[in-house]
Amino acid sequence: MPGTRLLPRLWLLVAGIAVFGSLARLSMWATYAGTTRGSSLLWPALWQGLRYDLVAGALSALLVALLVAPLWLWGRRAQAVRMAQWLLVTVLLAFVLLSVCEHFYYAFYKTRFDPIVFGMFEDDTGAILQTVWKDYPVVPGLLGLLVTAALLGWWVPRVGGWLGLHWPRGSRGWARAGLLLAQCVLLVLLARGSVGTFPLVRRDVTVSADPFVNALVLNAPLTLYRAARQRAKETDLGDDPMSGLHRLGFTSLQQAAQSAGLPSGEPGQVRAALFPRVPGTPRSLAGSPHVVLGLLESFGQDLLYADGPGNDMLGRLRGELAYGHRFDNFIAGQNGTHPQLENLLLGSPITPLAVGRNARIAFDTSAALPFKRAGYRTVFLYGGGSDWRELGTALTHQGFDRVYDVRDIQQRFPEATGTEWGIYDAWLFRYAQELLAKADADGDRLFLVLLTTSNHPPFELETPHRALPLDPAALGPRALEDKEELGRMLRTYQYQADQFGGFLQALREGPAGERTIVAAAGDHNLRTHYHYDLPAEQVDVDRVFAWLRVPAAFAPPGAGPDTRAFAGHADLVPTLVSLALPGQSYFATGRNLWQAAPDGGSALAQFDRIYTPAGVLWPLATPQLHAWSDARHLKVEGVQPDAASLARARHAAAGVALRDWYIRDQVIRARR
């Protein structure tokens, strides 16, 4: 059958990319791994890397098939096969070229392809080319590329012809059709990288606790593709630190400072004002508390309104709520996990910020730095892979001593399992307990940031868990029609709450319980369980669970926080630093929640909506007021704000503008 003469060439392309990809990894290992890494670390990277090579090879084969399809359909099949062979040579040659370039790119930047590869052309391109010509074997490389092209041009047609003669064809028409169909399906499955789960390109590439080993997994075309996507998403900060300030309607730093209530717009004084110092005498390290800051995946508040005897949304968390303060009107600062992390840990209204070439910038706004200066051990614990959004790289530049991820948890608990997105929460919390127990036994103090992953699509819960009452009907008529999917969502939500409650109970009853401050909040709403009537129900989209526990020894005098006032993620770090670290300075993103909330508090959602007792003001630069129609609904029609509301919005916008200016200025300075 003539079709079988084309398919062998496509499989030859898949095999060629797999071979060249493995050779590229071996070359990287031989050149950069050093002498301290054992070969046992290499094999997982080679195996997982082979899977990614098969993805790249199958995608390339399908593209070649698509390009030659017109000739094939017009009956010019011999020409189609010849064209496929030369396309195959071109693709393999491009793969080799990219791999070689990345090999030397790693030597210079100590990283695989990242967005800097595109930014190089924004610098002095002539100087870069001169440096490349001087420091790298350009001429031998070009000669090697020509030799490789010649060898491939000679080898591919001959091997392809041999395969065309010996490739299985089937003796009957139905057998030939079956073989053809099976091979096409197999190519599609290889291009997808998996069967029945997310495509492999969406999966975690972490195979080791060693970042270098993890860096070997992807091949050069995929790292270049990832870099291009990051580059496209990366905020173009430009060269003007005032651009964000201008976008919010301020003509100068002085005007923004005045609206923020600062006495001066002089840059030095603005910088000083952005870093207030906590009143009080610094504590000794031994007299300081451990501090845990939890970010809980998709833990929106609105599902808790459906909590009840037949629909238990809290599990063990229910019993722990009385030992702390649960906030009724806590507004998510961002609507995504990574933007929320940057908002929470860097105080940044600019996002994405710490990715690509910014991932190695040390921002002095980091939440870890006040604790680091006070002698704390600073740790970030994530249920997924630390390569996600370059967390492992970025956070180690922000004052975190260690970033633990799914690999560390599975190394400690080999029986632990998870989903596409990370380890099940039970194991993350067990690991957190051990970190706290060890720090307490060693006399250290720990600042521990947790990020869970289980309450996330595809909402799988194939792990032992407590059976809690669940009733999708309790959500009412606006709930998702697919009750099976809705049940899966509720179950992972229950699971996260119950496991968090178990963690809090074990901590409270343990020796470190009265020496540990805990704050936790959902990162954002679950999103897809309800049909929202917007903007009337915008608050249900923005409001998330939040809770704070302060042991008596560290609780300031007074009645405690106003849990009905509006608050948000920007208030968490100022609160924790104020409670734990008297005498330390911090980046002023919000207020201390333990203190009285002025005028009922306020909170920003996505740096665009301002929640106040009078209603929600948005957009931030030119706000309209959407007043409350009841505690959970807004009036759809916005009106011109009264003077007090307008002043409040202007004050909030000024705070955002000044923080934008400060962070933007840091990035611009670091890039010079």
C-alpha positions as CSV (number, residue, x, y, z in Angstrom):
1,M,0.0,0.0,0.0
2,P,1.6,3.4,-1.0
3,G,0.6,5.0,2.3
4,T,3.0,2.8,4.2
5,R,5.9,4.4,2.3
6,L,5.2,7.7,4.0
7,L,4.5,6.5,7.5
8,P,8.0,4.9,8.0
9,R,9.6,8.4,7.3
10,L,7.4,9.9,10.0
11,W,8.4,7.3,12.5
12,L,12.0,7.8,11.5
13,L,11.6,11.5,12.5
14,V,10.2,10.5,15.9
15,A,13.1,8.1,16.5
16,G,15.6,10.7,15.3
17,I,14.4,13.4,17.7
18,A,14.4,10.8,20.6
19,V,18.0,9.9,19.8
20,F,19.2,13.5,19.4
21,G,17.3,14.6,22.5
22,S,19.0,11.9,24.6
23,L,22.4,12.7,23.2
24,A,21.8,16.4,24.1
25,R,21.0,15.5,27.7
26,L,24.0,13.2,28.0
27,S,26.2,16.1,26.6
28,M,24.7,18.5,29.2
29,W,25.3,16.0,31.9
30,A,28.9,15.3,30.9
31,T,29.7,19.0,30.6
32,Y,27.9,20.6,33.5
33,A,26.9,17.9,36.1
34,G,30.3,17.9,37.9
35,T,31.8,15.1,39.8
36,T,29.5,15.0,42.9
37,R,26.3,13.9,41.2
38,G,25.9,10.1,40.9
39,S,24.7,8.5,37.7
40,S,21.5,7.4,39.5
41,L,20.3,11.0,39.2
42,L,20.6,10.9,35.4
43,W,18.3,8.0,34.6
44,P,15.0,9.6,35.7
45,A,15.8,12.7,33.7
46,L,16.7,10.5,30.6
47,W,13.4,8.6,31.0
48,Q,11.2,11.5,31.5
49,G,13.1,13.4,28.8
50,L,12.5,10.6,26.3
51,R,8.8,11.1,26.9
52,Y,9.1,14.7,26.0
53,D,11.2,13.9,23.0
54,L,8.4,11.5,21.8
55,V,6.0,14.4,22.2
56,A,8.1,16.7,20.1
57,G,8.8,14.0,17.5
58,A,5.2,13.0,17.1
59,L,4.1,16.7,16.8
60,S,6.8,17.2,14.2
61,A,5.7,14.1,12.3
62,L,2.1,15.2,12.3
63,L,3.2,18.6,11.0
64,V,5.2,17.0,8.2
65,A,2.2,14.9,7.3
66,L,0.0,18.0,7.1
67,L,2.5,19.8,4.9
68,V,2.7,17.0,2.4
69,A,-1.0,16.1,2.5
70,P,-1.9,18.2,-0.6
71,L,0.6,16.4,-2.8
72,W,-0.5,13.1,-1.5
73,L,-4.2,13.9,-2.1
74,W,-3.4,15.1,-5.6
75,G,-1.9,11.7,-6.4
76,R,1.7,12.9,-6.5
77,R,2.7,10.4,-3.8
78,A,6.4,10.0,-4.9
79,Q,6.9,13.7,-4.7
80,A,5.1,13.8,-1.3
81,V,7.5,11.1,0.1
82,R,10.6,13.0,-1.2
83,M,9.3,16.3,0.3
84,A,8.7,14.5,3.6
85,Q,12.3,13.2,3.6
86,W,13.7,16.7,3.1
87,L,11.4,18.2,5.7
88,L,12.6,15.4,8.0
89,V,16.2,16.4,7.4
90,T,15.3,20.1,8.1
91,V,13.5,19.3,11.3
92,L,16.3,17.1,12.6
93,L,18.9,19.7,11.7
94,A,16.9,22.4,13.4
95,F,16.6,20.2,16.5
96,V,20.4,19.7,16.6
97,L,21.1,23.4,16.0
98,L,18.8,24.4,18.9
99,S,20.4,21.8,21.2
100,V,23.9,22.9,20.4
101,C,23.0,26.6,20.9
102,E,21.3,25.8,24.2
103,H,24.3,23.9,25.3
104,F,26.4,27.0,25.1
105,Y,23.6,29.2,26.3
106,Y,23.6,27.2,29.5
107,A,27.4,27.7,29.9
108,F,26.8,31.5,29.9
109,Y,23.5,31.9,31.7
110,K,23.5,28.7,33.9
111,T,20.0,28.0,32.7
112,R,18.2,26.5,29.8
113,F,16.5,28.7,27.3
114,D,14.5,31.4,29.1
115,P,13.0,34.8,28.0
116,I,16.5,36.3,28.1
117,V,17.2,34.6,24.8
118,F,14.7,36.9,23.1
119,G,15.8,39.9,25.1
120,M,19.4,39.6,23.9
121,F,18.4,41.3,20.7
122,E,17.2,44.3,22.7
123,D,20.7,45.0,23.8
124,D,23.8,45.8,21.7
125,T,23.3,43.0,19.1
126,G,26.6,43.8,17.5
127,A,28.5,43.4,20.8
128,I,26.7,40.2,21.5
129,L,27.6,38.7,18.1
130,Q,31.2,39.8,18.6
131,T,31.3,38.1,22.0
132,V,29.8,34.9,20.5
133,W,32.4,35.0,17.7
134,K,35.2,35.5,20.1
135,D,34.3,33.2,23.0
136,Y,32.5,30.3,21.2
137,P,33.5,27.8,18.5
138,V,31.4,29.4,15.8
139,V,33.5,28.2,12.8
140,P,33.8,24.6,14.0
141,G,30.1,24.7,14.9
142,L,29.1,25.8,11.4
143,L,31.4,23.2,9.8
144,G,29.9,20.5,12.2
145,L,26.4,21.7,11.2
146,L,27.3,21.3,7.5
147,V,28.7,17.9,8.1
148,T,25.6,16.9,10.0
149,A,23.4,18.2,7.2
150,A,25.3,16.2,4.6
151,L,25.1,13.0,6.7
152,L,21.4,13.4,7.3
153,G,20.8,14.2,3.6
154,W,22.6,11.0,2.7
155,W,21.3,8.8,5.5
156,V,17.6,9.7,5.8
157,P,16.5,8.8,2.1
158,R,18.4,5.5,2.3
159,V,17.1,4.5,5.7
160,G,13.6,5.8,4.8
161,G,13.7,3.7,1.6
162,W,14.7,0.6,3.4
163,L,12.0,1.1,6.0
164,G,9.5,1.6,3.2
165,L,10.3,-1.8,1.8
166,H,10.3,-3.7,5.1
167,W,7.6,-1.8,7.0
168,P,4.6,-4.0,8.0
169,R,1.8,-3.6,5.5
170,G,-0.8,-6.3,6.0
171,S,-1.9,-8.8,3.4
172,R,-5.5,-7.8,3.2
173,G,-7.2,-4.5,2.7
174,W,-8.8,-4.4,6.2
175,A,-5.4,-5.2,7.7
176,R,-3.7,-2.4,5.8
177,A,-6.4,0.0,6.9
178,G,-6.1,-1.2,10.5
179,L,-2.3,-0.7,10.6
180,L,-2.6,2.7,9.1
181,L,-5.3,3.8,11.6
182,A,-3.3,2.3,14.5
183,Q,-0.2,4.2,13.6
184,C,-2.1,7.5,13.2
185,V,-3.7,7.0,16.6
186,L,-0.4,6.2,18.1
187,L,1.2,9.4,16.7
188,V,-1.6,11.4,18.2
189,L,-1.2,9.8,21.6
190,L,2.5,10.3,21.5
191,A,2.0,14.0,20.6
192,R,-0.4,14.3,23.5
193,G,2.1,12.5,25.8
194,S,-0.5,10.6,27.9
195,V,-3.7,8.7,27.8
196,G,-6.7,9.8,29.8
197,T,-4.9,12.6,31.7
198,F,-3.6,16.1,30.9
199,P,-1.1,16.3,28.0
200,L,2.4,15.7,29.1
201,V,3.5,19.2,28.3
202,R,1.2,20.3,31.2
203,R,2.8,17.9,33.7
204,D,5.3,18.6,36.3
205,V,8.9,18.1,34.9
206,T,10.3,17.7,38.4
207,V,12.0,14.4,38.7
208,S,14.5,15.2,41.4
209,A,15.3,17.5,44.3
210,D,18.2,18.6,42.2
211,P,17.3,21.6,40.0
212,F,20.1,20.7,37.5
213,V,18.6,17.3,37.0
214,N,15.1,18.7,36.5
215,A,16.6,21.2,34.0
216,L,17.7,18.3,31.8
217,V,14.2,16.9,31.2
218,L,12.9,19.2,28.5
219,N,14.5,19.2,25.0
220,A,15.7,22.5,23.4
221,P,12.6,23.2,21.3
222,L,10.3,22.8,24.3
223,T,12.4,25.0,26.5
224,L,12.4,27.6,23.7
225,Y,8.6,27.3,23.4
226,R,8.3,27.7,27.2
227,A,10.5,30.7,27.1
228,A,8.5,32.2,24.3
229,R,5.3,31.8,26.3
230,Q,6.9,33.3,29.4
231,R,8.2,36.2,27.3
232,A,4.7,36.8,25.9
233,K,3.2,36.8,29.3
234,E,5.9,38.8,31.0
235,T,4.9,42.3,31.8
236,D,6.7,44.8,29.6
237,L,7.9,47.2,32.3
238,G,9.6,49.5,29.9
239,D,12.1,52.1,31.0
240,D,9.8,54.5,32.9
241,P,9.2,53.7,36.6
242,M,6.4,56.2,36.5
243,S,4.3,54.5,33.9
244,G,2.1,52.5,36.3
245,L,1.6,55.6,38.4
246,H,0.5,57.6,35.4
247,R,-1.9,54.8,34.4
248,L,-3.7,55.3,37.7
249,G,-4.2,59.0,37.0
250,F,-1.3,60.6,38.9
251,T,0.9,63.1,37.1
252,S,3.8,62.9,39.5
253,L,5.3,61.1,42.5
254,Q,4.4,64.2,44.6
255,Q,0.8,64.0,43.7
256,A,0.5,60.3,44.5
257,A,2.4,60.8,47.8
258,Q,0.0,63.6,48.7
259,S,-3.1,61.4,47.9
260,A,-1.6,58.6,50.0
261,G,-1.2,61.0,53.0
262,L,2.6,61.2,52.9
263,P,4.3,64.5,53.8
264,S,6.6,64.5,50.8
265,G,7.0,63.1,47.3
266,E,10.8,63.1,47.4
267,P,11.8,59.6,46.3
268,G,13.9,58.9,49.3
269,Q,11.2,59.8,51.7
270,V,8.6,57.8,49.7
271,R,10.9,54.8,49.9
272,A,11.2,55.2,53.6
273,A,7.5,55.6,54.1
274,L,6.9,52.3,52.2
275,F,8.9,50.4,54.9
276,P,7.4,51.3,58.3
277,R,8.9,49.8,61.5
278,V,6.8,47.8,63.9
279,P,6.6,49.6,67.3
280,G,8.1,47.8,70.3
281,T,11.3,46.2,71.5
282,P,12.7,43.3,69.5
283,R,12.3,39.9,71.0
284,S,15.0,37.3,71.4
285,L,14.8,34.5,68.9
286,A,13.9,32.1,71.7
287,G,11.1,34.3,72.8
288,S,9.7,34.6,69.3
289,P,6.9,32.5,67.7
290,H,6.9,30.2,64.7
291,V,4.8,31.8,62.0
292,V,2.8,29.8,59.4
293,L,1.2,31.4,56.4
294,G,-1.1,29.2,54.4
295,L,-2.4,29.8,50.9
296,L,-5.2,27.3,50.3
297,E,-6.1,26.4,46.7
298,S,-9.5,27.7,45.5
299,F,-10.8,28.0,49.1
300,G,-13.6,30.5,48.3
301,Q,-16.0,31.7,51.0
302,D,-19.3,31.2,49.1
303,L,-19.3,27.4,49.4
304,L,-19.3,27.7,53.2
305,Y,-22.7,29.3,53.0
306,A,-24.0,25.9,52.0
307,D,-22.3,24.2,54.9
308,G,-24.6,22.2,57.2
309,P,-25.3,18.9,58.8
310,G,-26.0,17.1,55.5
311,N,-23.3,19.0,53.6
312,D,-20.2,19.2,55.7
313,M,-17.8,21.7,54.0
314,L,-15.3,22.0,57.0
315,G,-14.6,18.6,58.5
316,R,-12.0,19.0,61.3
317,L,-11.5,22.6,60.5
318,R,-14.9,23.3,62.1
319,G,-13.6,22.5,65.6
320,E,-10.5,24.7,65.1
321,L,-12.3,27.9,64.1
322,A,-13.1,28.7,67.7
323,Y,-9.4,28.8,68.6
324,G,-8.8,31.7,66.2
325,H,-10.5,34.5,64.3
326,R,-12.3,33.8,61.1
327,F,-12.8,36.9,58.8
328,D,-16.2,37.3,57.2
329,N,-15.2,39.8,54.5
330,F,-11.8,38.7,53.3
331,I,-11.3,39.7,49.6
332,A,-8.9,37.8,47.3
333,G,-6.2,40.2,46.0
334,Q,-5.8,38.4,42.8
335,N,-7.8,35.8,40.8
336,G,-5.0,33.3,40.2
337,T,-2.5,31.4,42.3
338,H,0.7,32.8,40.9
339,P,-0.5,36.4,40.9
340,Q,-1.7,35.9,44.4
341,L,1.7,34.6,45.5
342,E,3.4,37.7,44.0
343,N,0.8,39.9,45.7
344,L,1.2,38.1,49.1
345,L,5.0,37.5,49.2
346,L,6.3,40.5,47.1
347,G,3.6,43.0,47.6
348,S,3.5,43.5,43.9
349,P,0.6,45.0,41.9
350,I,2.7,44.1,38.8
351,T,2.2,40.5,37.7
352,P,3.7,38.4,36.3
353,L,6.9,39.8,38.0
354,A,9.4,37.3,39.2
355,V,9.5,35.1,36.1
356,G,11.9,34.9,33.1
357,R,14.7,37.3,33.5
358,N,13.1,38.8,36.6
359,A,13.2,35.5,38.5
360,R,16.7,36.2,39.7
361,I,16.1,39.8,41.0
362,A,16.1,40.0,44.8
363,F,13.2,42.2,45.7
364,D,13.6,43.9,49.1
365,T,9.8,43.9,49.4
366,S,9.8,40.1,50.1
367,A,7.7,38.9,53.0
368,A,10.5,36.5,54.1
369,L,13.1,39.3,54.7
370,P,11.8,40.7,58.0
371,F,11.9,37.1,59.4
372,K,15.2,36.4,57.8
373,R,16.7,39.5,59.5
374,A,15.3,38.4,62.8
375,G,17.1,35.1,62.6
376,Y,14.2,32.9,61.4
377,R,14.6,29.9,59.1
378,T,12.4,30.8,56.1
379,V,10.8,28.0,54.1
380,F,8.3,27.7,51.3
381,L,6.5,24.4,51.0
382,Y,4.5,23.6,47.8
383,G,2.5,20.5,46.9
384,G,3.5,20.8,43.3
385,G,6.8,21.1,41.4
386,S,9.1,24.0,42.3
387,D,9.7,24.5,38.6
388,W,6.1,25.8,38.2
389,R,6.3,29.5,37.3
390,E,10.0,29.3,38.3
391,L,9.1,29.3,42.0
392,G,12.2,27.3,43.0
393,T,14.4,29.9,41.3
394,A,12.5,33.1,42.2
395,L,11.9,32.4,45.9
396,T,15.4,31.5,46.7
397,H,16.3,35.0,45.6
398,Q,13.7,36.5,47.9
399,G,15.1,35.5,51.3
400,F,13.7,31.9,51.5
401,D,16.3,29.5,52.8
402,R,14.6,26.5,51.2
403,V,11.9,25.7,48.8
404,Y,10.4,22.2,49.3
405,D,8.1,20.6,46.8
406,V,6.4,17.4,45.8
407,R,9.7,15.6,45.3
408,D,10.8,16.3,48.9
409,I,7.5,15.2,50.2
410,Q,7.5,11.9,48.2
411,Q,11.1,11.2,49.3
412,R,10.0,11.5,52.9
413,F,6.7,9.6,52.3
414,P,7.2,7.2,49.4
415,E,3.6,6.0,49.7
416,A,2.3,9.5,49.0
417,T,0.3,10.1,45.9
418,G,-1.2,13.1,44.1
419,T,-2.9,14.5,41.0
420,E,-1.5,16.2,37.9
421,W,-1.0,19.3,39.9
422,G,0.7,18.1,43.1
423,I,0.7,15.9,46.1
424,Y,-2.5,15.3,48.2
425,D,-2.8,17.8,51.0
426,A,-2.6,15.3,53.8
427,W,1.1,14.6,52.9
428,L,1.9,18.3,52.6
429,F,0.5,19.0,56.0
430,R,2.4,16.0,57.5
431,Y,5.6,17.3,56.0
432,A,4.8,20.8,57.5
433,Q,4.3,19.3,60.9
434,E,7.7,17.6,60.8
435,L,9.4,20.9,59.7
436,L,7.8,22.7,62.6
437,A,8.6,20.0,65.1
438,K,12.3,19.8,64.0
439,A,12.7,23.6,64.1
440,D,11.1,23.7,67.6
441,A,13.3,20.9,68.9
442,D,16.4,22.5,67.4
443,G,15.6,25.9,69.0
444,D,15.1,27.5,65.6
445,R,12.2,29.7,64.7
446,L,10.4,29.0,61.4
447,F,8.6,31.2,59.0
448,L,6.7,28.6,56.9
449,V,4.6,29.5,53.8
450,L,2.3,26.7,52.6
451,L,0.7,26.3,49.2
452,T,-1.8,23.4,48.7
453,T,-2.8,21.9,45.4
454,S,-5.5,19.2,45.9
455,N,-8.6,21.5,45.5
456,H,-7.9,22.0,41.8
457,P,-9.3,20.6,38.6
458,P,-9.5,17.7,37.7
459,F,-10.8,17.4,41.3
460,E,-9.5,13.9,41.8
461,L,-9.5,12.4,45.3
462,E,-8.0,8.9,44.8
463,T,-6.5,8.8,48.3
464,P,-7.7,7.7,51.7
465,H,-9.9,10.4,53.2
466,R,-12.6,10.9,55.8
467,A,-16.2,10.3,54.5
468,L,-18.1,13.5,55.2
469,P,-21.7,14.2,54.4
470,L,-22.1,15.8,51.0
471,D,-25.2,17.1,49.2
472,P,-24.8,19.0,46.0
473,A,-28.4,20.1,46.2
474,A,-27.5,22.2,49.2
475,L,-25.9,24.7,46.8
476,G,-29.3,25.7,45.3
477,P,-30.5,26.4,41.8
478,R,-27.5,28.4,40.6
479,A,-25.1,25.4,41.1
480,L,-23.5,23.6,38.2
481,E,-25.9,21.3,36.5
482,D,-23.5,18.4,36.3
483,K,-24.0,17.0,39.8
484,E,-21.3,14.4,39.4
485,E,-18.7,17.0,38.6
486,L,-20.1,19.2,41.3
487,G,-19.8,16.4,43.8
488,R,-16.1,16.0,42.9
489,M,-15.6,19.7,43.5
490,L,-17.3,19.6,46.9
491,R,-15.3,16.5,47.9
492,T,-11.9,18.0,47.2
493,Y,-13.0,21.3,48.9
494,Q,-14.1,19.2,52.0
495,Y,-10.8,17.3,51.8
496,Q,-8.7,20.4,51.9
497,A,-10.6,21.9,54.8
498,D,-10.6,18.7,56.8
499,Q,-6.8,18.1,56.3
500,F,-6.1,21.7,57.2
501,G,-8.2,21.3,60.3
502,G,-6.3,18.1,61.2
503,F,-3.0,20.0,60.8
504,L,-4.2,22.8,63.0
505,Q,-5.5,20.4,65.6
506,A,-2.2,18.5,65.7
507,L,-0.3,21.8,65.9
508,R,-2.5,23.1,68.7
509,E,-2.2,20.0,70.8
510,G,1.5,19.6,70.2
511,P,4.4,21.2,72.1
512,A,4.8,24.1,69.6
513,G,1.1,25.0,69.5
514,E,1.4,27.9,71.9
515,R,4.5,29.2,70.2
516,T,3.0,29.3,66.7
517,I,1.0,32.0,64.9
518,V,-1.0,30.8,62.0
519,A,-2.7,32.8,59.2
520,A,-4.4,31.2,56.3
521,A,-6.6,32.3,53.4
522,G,-7.9,30.9,50.1
523,D,-5.9,32.1,47.1
524,H,-9.1,32.7,45.1
525,N,-12.6,31.4,44.5
526,L,-13.3,27.9,43.1
527,R,-14.9,29.6,40.1
528,T,-16.9,26.9,38.3
529,H,-19.3,25.5,40.9
530,Y,-21.9,28.4,40.5
531,H,-23.4,30.4,37.7
532,Y,-22.7,33.9,38.9
533,D,-24.9,36.9,38.2
534,L,-22.3,39.6,37.7
535,P,-21.7,42.2,38.9
536,A,-24.5,41.6,41.4
537,E,-22.7,38.6,42.8
538,Q,-19.2,39.8,42.3
539,V,-18.5,39.6,46.0
540,D,-19.0,35.8,45.9
541,V,-16.4,35.6,43.3
542,D,-13.9,37.7,45.3
543,R,-14.5,36.7,48.9
544,V,-12.4,33.8,50.3
545,F,-11.9,32.0,53.6
546,A,-9.4,33.6,55.9
547,W,-8.4,32.7,59.5
548,L,-5.9,33.9,62.1
549,R,-4.7,32.2,65.3
550,V,-2.5,34.1,67.8
551,P,-1.5,32.3,71.0
552,A,-2.1,34.2,74.2
553,A,1.6,34.9,74.8
554,F,1.8,36.9,71.5
555,A,-1.7,38.5,71.4
556,P,-1.6,42.3,71.9
557,P,-3.9,43.8,74.5
558,G,-7.4,44.5,73.4
559,A,-10.4,42.8,72.0
560,G,-8.7,41.4,68.9
561,P,-9.4,41.9,65.2
562,D,-12.6,43.2,63.8
563,T,-13.6,40.0,61.8
564,R,-16.5,41.7,60.0
565,A,-14.4,44.5,58.5
566,F,-13.2,44.3,55.0
567,A,-9.6,42.9,54.7
568,G,-7.5,41.1,52.1
569,H,-4.3,39.3,51.3
570,A,-2.3,42.6,51.4
571,D,-3.0,42.7,55.1
572,L,-1.6,39.3,56.1
573,V,2.1,39.9,56.0
574,P,1.9,43.3,57.8
575,T,-0.2,41.6,60.5
576,L,2.2,38.7,61.0
577,V,5.2,40.9,61.1
578,S,3.5,43.3,63.6
579,L,2.5,40.4,65.8
580,A,5.8,38.4,65.7
581,L,8.6,40.9,65.0
582,P,8.5,44.1,67.0
583,G,11.2,46.4,65.9
584,Q,11.4,45.0,62.3
585,S,10.4,46.9,59.1
586,Y,8.2,45.5,56.4
587,F,6.8,46.5,53.0
588,A,3.6,48.5,53.6
589,T,1.0,46.7,51.5
590,G,-1.9,46.8,54.0
591,R,-2.9,47.2,57.7
592,N,-2.4,45.2,60.9
593,L,-5.6,43.2,61.2
594,W,-5.3,43.1,65.0
595,Q,-5.9,46.8,65.2
596,A,-9.2,48.5,64.8
597,A,-10.3,48.8,61.1
598,P,-10.8,52.5,60.1
599,D,-14.3,53.1,58.7
600,G,-15.0,49.4,58.4
601,G,-11.9,48.5,56.5
602,S,-11.3,48.1,52.8
603,A,-9.8,45.6,50.4
604,L,-8.6,45.5,46.9
605,A,-9.5,42.8,44.4
606,Q,-7.1,42.5,41.4
607,F,-6.0,46.1,42.0
608,D,-9.2,47.2,40.3
609,R,-12.1,46.8,42.8
610,I,-12.2,48.4,46.2
611,Y,-14.5,46.8,48.8
612,T,-15.8,49.2,51.4
613,P,-18.9,49.2,53.8
614,A,-20.6,51.6,51.3
615,G,-20.1,49.3,48.4
616,V,-17.6,48.4,45.8
617,L,-15.7,51.1,43.9
618,W,-14.3,50.3,40.4
619,P,-12.4,50.7,38.2
620,L,-9.6,51.9,40.5
621,A,-8.5,54.9,38.3
622,T,-12.0,56.2,37.6
623,P,-14.3,54.6,40.1
624,Q,-18.1,54.2,40.1
625,L,-19.8,53.1,43.3
626,H,-21.8,49.9,43.3
627,A,-23.7,50.0,46.6
628,W,-24.7,47.0,48.6
629,S,-28.3,45.7,48.0
630,D,-27.7,43.2,50.8
631,A,-24.7,41.5,52.4
632,R,-24.0,39.3,49.4
633,H,-25.3,41.4,46.5
634,L,-24.3,44.6,44.8
635,K,-26.4,47.0,42.9
636,V,-25.7,46.5,39.2
637,E,-25.7,50.1,38.3
638,G,-22.8,52.1,39.4
639,V,-23.2,55.7,40.5
640,Q,-20.8,58.6,41.0
641,P,-19.2,58.2,44.4
642,D,-19.7,60.6,47.2
643,A,-16.8,62.7,48.4
644,A,-15.8,60.3,51.1
645,S,-15.9,57.3,48.9
646,L,-14.0,59.1,46.1
647,A,-11.3,60.1,48.6
648,R,-11.1,56.5,49.8
649,A,-10.6,55.2,46.3
650,R,-8.0,57.9,45.5
651,H,-6.1,57.0,48.7
652,A,-6.1,53.3,47.7
653,A,-5.0,54.1,44.1
654,A,-2.2,56.2,45.4
655,G,-0.9,53.3,47.6
656,V,-1.0,51.0,44.6
657,A,0.7,53.6,42.4
658,L,3.6,54.1,44.9
659,R,4.2,50.4,45.3
660,D,4.1,50.0,41.5
661,W,6.6,52.8,41.1
662,Y,8.9,51.3,43.8
663,I,8.9,47.8,42.3
664,R,9.1,48.9,38.7
665,D,12.1,51.1,39.6
666,Q,13.8,48.0,41.2
667,V,13.4,46.0,38.1
668,I,14.6,48.8,35.8
669,R,17.7,49.3,37.9
670,A,18.4,45.6,38.0
671,R,18.3,45.3,34.3
672,R,20.8,48.1,33.6
